[in-house]
Amino acid sequence: MKIAGTGGEIRVGYQRAATLGAWSLTASGYQPQVSYTLQAHVIDRDEYWFFEQPHAVSLRMGHRQWLWRDVTVTGDTTITGELTGSPFIT
């Protein structure tokens, strides 16, 4: 299963570490816990906060935000990361 969208952020605490453009999630595991592989285009990033840990990833899904905490992302203009568990949806 693959989900795609545009818009999101990577945060460290309340600090914005990066602004995301186009992104995609690919399901990479279902048992015992669902996980997704994230690939996203970075529009803008803060060079200090991007390399701090832990990250929180927030992705725009229509009028909602899907949020995962304690995520590590890697990359430069395109990032990847493993999102484990169900997102917190607001």
TISERO-680187 format. One record per residue (C-alpha): residue in one letter; x, y, z. Coordinates in steps of 0.05 Angstrom, whole numbers, padded with zeros to 5 digits, always signed. Example, Ala and Ser with C-alpha at 12.3 -4.5 7.8 and 13.67 -1.06 7.14 Angstrom:
// TISERO-680187
a+00246-00090+00156s+00273-00021+00143
// end
This chain:
// TISERO-680187
m+00000+00000+00000k+00025+00070-00017i-00001+00137+00005a+00022+00203-00024g+00010+00276-00009t+00041+00345-00003g+00059+00386+00057g+00087+00370+00124e+00140+00386+00176i+00196+00355+00216r+00201+00383+00286v+00247+00376+00345g+00204+00395+00404y+00170+00459+00383q+00226+00478+00334r+00214+00467+00260a+00272+00428+00231a+00246+00422+00160t+00187+00439+00116l+00165+00382+00070g+00135+00385+00000a+00114+00322-00037w+00118+00259+00006s+00099+00185+00001l+00088+00130+00052t+00098+00057+00034a+00073+00004+00082s+00133-00037+00101g+00105-00082+00156y+00040-00103+00188q+00057-00151+00244p+00061-00141+00302q+00057-00066+00288v+00045-00027+00224s+00104+00013+00197y+00115+00058+00138t+00175+00081+00098l+00173+00156+00087q+00204+00191+00027a+00196+00266+00024h+00223+00326-00014v+00252+00379+00032i+00231+00450+00015d+00268+00484+00071r+00308+00462+00132d+00343+00491+00192e+00414+00465+00191y+00419+00462+00266w+00352+00431+00285f+00351+00381+00228f+00410+00344+00259e+00382+00344+00330q+00340+00286+00357p+00287+00260+00365h+00245+00282+00306a+00170+00287+00302v+00142+00280+00232s+00076+00314+00215l+00043+00301+00147r-00016+00338+00119m-00073+00291+00100g-00130+00333+00073h-00154+00376+00131r-00118+00333+00183q-00047+00323+00207w-00016+00255+00218l+00039+00257+00270w+00092+00206+00289r+00141+00219+00346d+00211+00192+00360v+00230+00185+00286t+00299+00190+00255v+00302+00216+00184t+00363+00219+00139g+00379+00253+00074d+00389+00322+00043t+00339+00349-00007t+00301+00282-00005i+00294+00247+00062t+00275+00178+00084g+00253+00151+00150e+00216+00093+00183l+00150+00112+00216t+00127+00058+00265g+00058+00049+00294s-00006+00086+00280p-00002+00162+00274f-00033+00211+00323i-00086+00245+00280t-00109+00317+00293
// end
